[in-house]
Amino acid sequence: MEGEGKEEFQGLGNRQLNWLLRSIKVMMDSGCDEVTLEAEVTNKGALALYGRLGFIRAKRLFRYYLNGVDAFRLKLLFPRPQPNYYNDYTSV
């Protein structure tokens, strides 16, 4: 019984992670400049995960949650496409 619950929990975590990654891709493909979210400063697992995904800590939000816990505002910045100046001059 214990093993089944653990596998089910891991499956839920994998589904949530896949949903998150798909959502980030949709935002990037739609032309968004960044993704912004908040996470409790005490939520080490979430902060580590978001850090591995490339999120940076943009700001500390004091007493952000109703329980008085601070949060970090996290941002994932998408690279802007660089103009290709070479193509502009080849058509002259």
Secondary structure in CASP SS format (residue, H / E / C, confidence):
PFRMAT SS
TARGET T0000
AUTHOR 0000-0000-0000
METHOD secondary structure of the structure
MODEL  1
M C 1.00
E H 1.00
G H 1.00
E H 1.00
G H 1.00
K H 1.00
E H 1.00
E H 1.00
F H 1.00
Q H 1.00
G H 1.00
L H 1.00
G H 1.00
N H 1.00
R H 1.00
Q H 1.00
L H 1.00
N H 1.00
W H 1.00
L H 1.00
L H 1.00
R H 1.00
S H 1.00
I H 1.00
K H 1.00
V H 1.00
M H 1.00
M H 1.00
D H 1.00
S C 1.00
G C 1.00
C C 1.00
D C 1.00
E E 1.00
V E 1.00
T E 1.00
L E 1.00
E E 1.00
A E 1.00
E E 1.00
V C 1.00
T C 1.00
N C 1.00
K H 1.00
G H 1.00
A H 1.00
L H 1.00
A H 1.00
L H 1.00
Y H 1.00
G H 1.00
R H 1.00
L C 1.00
G C 1.00
F C 1.00
I E 1.00
R E 1.00
A E 1.00
K E 1.00
R E 1.00
L E 1.00
F C 1.00
R C 1.00
Y C 1.00
Y C 1.00
L C 1.00
N C 1.00
G C 1.00
V C 1.00
D C 1.00
A E 1.00
F E 1.00
R E 1.00
L E 1.00
K E 1.00
L E 1.00
L E 1.00
F C 1.00
P C 1.00
R C 1.00
P C 1.00
Q C 1.00
P C 1.00
N C 1.00
Y H 1.00
Y H 1.00
N H 1.00
D H 1.00
Y H 1.00
T H 1.00
S C 1.00
V C 1.00
END
